[in-house]
Amino acid sequence: MKSFKTWLEEEQPISIQPGLVGGPLDTPKKSWSGKKKEIINFWKALPEMPLLVTPIPNIHKGSTFAEDGIRITGSPNYIYSVLTRLKDFLPLESDTTKLQLLFRESDKINPNRPNKKSYAFYIQVKQRGGKTQQS
């Protein structure tokens, strides 16, 4: 398996900032995984940039697992604190794109902590269809 550093050096960088990874252009033959130290160094070196989200086509059917999106899990307070840092998504609720949002209590119960409730919050951006009405 390639190291995270090697993967970064070999893959195509995003166009905004040379040297940063935007993801593989082709599906890699093997899954890769970065080491914690490499990931933290990469994360710290990221410059400020706008969201580079690709909206899900309005005609898309089926799973959106491979599409751009964020899943936040845990307690409501944790989710709220993360959402305060993700407000750049809010302007994507527009005439051309809409936020696909889900906030729900998990039905999974941890047998070691049966009274601990867990929640999930999902964010994806989808192209609007023929209507321009915001939902």
C-alpha positions in Angstrom: 0.0 0.0 0.0 1.3 3.5 -0.9 2.1 5.9 1.9 -0.1 9.0 2.1 2.9 11.2 1.1 3.5 9.1 -2.0 -0.2 9.1 -2.9 -0.2 12.9 -2.6 2.9 13.3 -4.8 1.6 10.9 -7.5 -2.1 12.1 -7.9 -3.3 15.1 -9.8 -3.4 18.3 -7.6 -6.5 20.5 -7.5 -6.3 23.5 -9.9 -6.5 26.1 -7.2 -3.3 25.3 -5.4 -0.6 23.2 -7.0 0.6 20.4 -4.8 -2.7 19.7 -3.0 -4.6 16.6 -3.6 -8.1 16.8 -5.0 -8.6 13.1 -5.1 -7.7 10.5 -7.6 -8.8 10.9 -11.2 -8.9 7.2 -11.7 -10.0 4.6 -9.2 -6.9 3.2 -7.5 -6.3 -0.5 -7.7 -5.9 -0.7 -3.9 -7.4 1.4 -1.2 -4.9 3.7 0.5 -4.8 5.1 4.0 -2.7 7.9 5.4 -0.7 7.7 8.6 -1.9 10.1 11.3 1.2 12.3 11.3 1.1 12.6 7.5 -2.6 13.5 7.5 -2.1 16.2 10.3 0.8 17.7 8.4 -1.2 17.8 5.2 -4.3 19.2 7.1 -2.2 22.0 8.7 -0.7 23.0 5.3 -4.1 23.4 3.6 -4.7 27.1 2.6 -8.1 28.8 3.0 -10.2 28.0 0.0 -13.8 28.0 -1.1 -15.8 24.8 -0.9 -15.0 22.7 -3.9 -18.2 20.7 -3.8 -19.6 19.0 -7.0 -23.4 19.1 -6.8 -25.2 15.8 -7.3 -27.0 15.9 -10.7 -30.8 16.4 -10.3 -31.4 13.2 -12.4 -29.3 11.1 -10.1 -30.9 7.9 -8.8 -29.7 5.5 -6.2 -26.9 5.7 -3.6 -25.0 9.0 -3.1 -22.3 7.4 -1.1 -19.6 8.2 -3.7 -20.8 11.8 -4.1 -19.4 14.8 -2.2 -20.9 15.0 1.3 -20.3 15.2 5.0 -21.6 12.9 7.7 -21.3 14.1 11.4 -22.2 11.6 14.1 -22.4 11.9 17.9 -24.2 14.0 20.4 -26.3 17.0 19.4 -23.9 19.4 21.1 -21.0 18.0 19.1 -23.0 18.2 15.8 -24.0 21.8 16.6 -20.4 22.8 17.3 -19.2 21.3 14.0 -22.1 22.9 12.1 -21.0 26.4 13.3 -17.8 25.7 11.3 -19.6 24.6 8.1 -21.6 27.7 7.4 -20.0 28.0 4.0 -22.6 25.5 2.8 -25.5 27.8 3.5 -25.2 29.9 0.3 -25.4 26.7 -1.7 -29.2 26.8 -1.0 -29.9 28.8 -4.1 -31.9 28.9 -7.4 -29.5 26.4 -9.0 -28.5 24.1 -6.1 -30.2 22.9 -2.9 -28.9 21.5 0.3 -29.8 17.9 0.9 -29.9 17.6 4.7 -30.8 14.9 7.1 -30.6 15.2 10.9 -31.8 12.1 12.9 -31.4 10.1 16.0 -29.6 6.8 15.3 -31.5 3.6 15.9 -28.3 1.8 16.7 -27.9 1.0 20.4 -24.5 0.3 21.9 -25.0 -2.6 24.3 -22.3 -1.2 26.5 -24.1 2.2 26.8 -27.8 1.5 26.2 -28.9 5.0 27.5 -26.4 6.9 25.3 -28.3 8.4 22.3 -26.4 9.1 19.1 -27.4 11.3 16.2 -26.3 11.7 12.6 -26.3 14.9 10.4 -25.7 14.6 6.6 -25.0 17.4 4.1 -24.9 17.1 0.3 -25.5 19.6 -2.4 -27.8 18.7 -5.3 -28.6 20.5 -8.5 -32.1 21.8 -8.8 -34.5 20.4 -11.4 -36.9 22.4 -13.6 -38.4 24.3 -10.7 -36.5 27.1 -9.0 -38.6 26.9 -5.8 -36.4 26.5 -2.7 -37.2 23.6 -0.4 
